[in-house]
Amino acid sequence: MHEYSLVQALVDGVERQMRGRAGEVRRVRVRLGAMSGVDPELLATAYDTFRPHTVCAAAELELTRVPARWSCPACGRQIAAGDRLQCCGGPARLVEGDELVLEQLELEVP
């Protein structure tokens, strides 16, 4: 369950962003790719476990799920979901869907 260490790193990153700023974090928006290897439910549970007594204590976690998209590195053709991950004699390239990105912080500023 590496989701707990990922959330700890996420909260640490939010705390670094908030250092020296006034206000409260109200929402943490994260992009989560289908191929990231992260379970969205476990990530949400880990977030709820770690956020008390941090700058994220009052912040809701909002996950934006990103589907996997593949393309051919040679010709650029998009490969549909369920199709064979090969084109032009070689393997397809994952274009999107493996990310875990802190996309946005929503703050309440005094």
C-alpha positions as CSV (number, residue, x, y, z in Angstrom):
1,M,0.0,0.0,0.0
2,H,2.3,2.7,-1.3
3,E,-0.6,5.1,-1.4
4,Y,0.2,6.1,2.2
5,S,3.7,7.2,1.3
6,L,2.4,9.0,-1.8
7,V,-0.1,10.9,0.3
8,Q,2.6,11.8,2.8
9,A,4.7,13.2,0.0
10,L,1.6,15.1,-1.4
11,V,0.9,16.7,2.0
12,D,4.6,17.6,2.4
13,G,4.4,19.3,-1.1
14,V,1.3,21.2,-0.1
15,E,3.0,22.3,3.1
16,R,6.0,23.6,1.1
17,Q,3.7,25.5,-1.2
18,M,1.9,27.1,1.7
19,R,5.1,28.1,3.6
20,G,5.0,31.8,4.2
21,R,1.5,32.2,2.8
22,A,-1.6,33.2,4.7
23,G,-4.8,31.3,4.2
24,E,-6.3,27.8,4.5
25,V,-6.2,25.0,1.9
26,R,-9.8,24.1,1.0
27,R,-9.3,21.7,-1.9
28,V,-6.4,19.6,-3.2
29,R,-7.0,18.6,-6.9
30,V,-4.9,15.7,-8.1
31,R,-4.7,14.1,-11.6
32,L,-4.5,10.3,-11.4
33,G,-3.8,8.2,-14.4
34,A,-5.4,4.8,-14.9
35,M,-1.9,3.3,-15.4
36,S,-0.2,5.1,-12.5
37,G,-0.4,2.0,-10.3
38,V,-2.3,3.9,-7.6
39,D,-5.7,2.8,-6.3
40,P,-8.0,5.8,-6.1
41,E,-9.9,4.5,-3.1
42,L,-6.8,3.7,-1.1
43,L,-5.4,7.1,-2.0
44,A,-8.5,8.8,-0.7
45,T,-8.4,6.7,2.5
46,A,-4.7,7.5,3.0
47,Y,-5.4,11.2,2.5
48,D,-8.2,11.2,5.1
49,T,-5.8,9.4,7.5
50,F,-2.9,11.9,7.0
51,R,-4.6,15.2,6.7
52,P,-5.6,15.9,10.3
53,H,-3.1,18.3,12.0
54,T,-1.6,19.4,8.6
55,V,-2.3,22.3,6.4
56,C,-4.7,20.0,4.5
57,A,-6.9,19.4,7.6
58,A,-9.9,21.2,6.1
59,A,-9.1,20.4,2.5
60,E,-11.2,18.1,0.3
61,L,-9.3,15.8,-2.0
62,E,-10.6,15.9,-5.6
63,L,-9.3,13.3,-7.9
64,T,-9.5,13.7,-11.7
65,R,-9.1,10.3,-13.3
66,V,-7.2,10.2,-16.5
67,P,-7.7,7.3,-18.9
68,A,-4.7,5.7,-20.6
69,R,-4.1,6.9,-24.2
70,W,-1.6,5.2,-26.5
71,S,-0.1,6.2,-29.9
72,C,2.4,5.0,-32.4
73,P,5.8,6.7,-32.0
74,A,6.5,6.3,-35.7
75,C,3.3,7.6,-37.3
76,G,1.5,9.3,-34.4
77,R,-1.8,7.3,-34.9
78,Q,-3.9,7.1,-31.8
79,I,-4.6,3.5,-30.7
80,A,-8.1,2.8,-29.5
81,A,-8.7,1.2,-26.1
82,G,-8.7,-2.6,-26.5
83,D,-6.7,-2.5,-29.8
84,R,-3.4,-4.2,-30.1
85,L,-0.6,-1.9,-28.7
86,Q,1.5,-2.1,-31.8
87,C,1.8,-0.1,-35.0
88,C,4.3,0.3,-37.8
89,G,6.1,-2.8,-36.6
90,G,6.9,-1.6,-33.1
91,P,5.2,-1.1,-29.7
92,A,2.9,1.8,-29.0
93,R,3.8,4.5,-26.6
94,L,1.8,5.5,-23.6
95,V,0.9,9.2,-24.2
96,E,-1.3,9.9,-21.1
97,G,-2.6,8.0,-18.1
98,D,0.5,7.2,-16.0
99,E,0.5,10.5,-14.1
100,L,0.0,11.4,-10.4
101,V,0.1,15.2,-10.4
102,L,-0.8,17.8,-7.8
103,E,-2.8,19.9,-10.3
104,Q,-4.3,22.7,-8.1
105,L,-4.7,24.0,-4.6
106,E,-7.8,25.9,-3.7
107,L,-7.2,28.4,-0.9
108,E,-9.3,30.6,1.4
109,V,-7.4,33.8,1.9
110,P,-8.2,36.2,4.7
